[in-house]
Amino acid sequence: ISLRGASVGASVTLVNTQFYNNKSNEGGAIYFYGILLVNRCTFSGNSAITGGALYGMGASAFSVFARIENSLIVGNIADNYAAVYSDDVLLGSVNGYRIFNSTIPHNKTLNLSGTSMKLTPQSVLKNSVVWGNSNSNNISALNQTSGQVNLANILSNTIENGAISNNYNFNPIFISPGNSLNAPFNEANFNYRLD
């Protein structure tokens, strides 16, 4: 899906939607600028060159904002940033991602030094699980542009350059998870509830 608002403030809301096995150069499931609101959605098995599941593009004429809540981003693959990508042009306090109460495990970035996410400094990631994402060197990481992303109450095995508050590094023990080495895969074959 390509979401390009015709004016500043244009928005799209997605609720209880599943994005499976989509392919694109940028944003395997969704490429957007404008305002994207996502609640109780699943992004799984999507592939792209950049932004396996989501790609947020900044432009001086557009306000870019994504709020993702209660969602699952799993088993996606990309050359760069297998789960979520924010373009460097995203500037200003209203731009960026707000990710709450979401699970982002087992996405695979093909770039040897790549990471699963690129978030701009004004982004927020709270009350979420970011686990088992990998690159071709089987190293897991969250990455963002210069500055710090606001991170709080995160369960993750690798966090880089974040303003960290109450973050934990222990296995979340999903009931029946997949593995990032097998990405892309469809989450319907697995169970990502916590045991």
Disulfide bonds with the S-S distance in Angstrom:
none
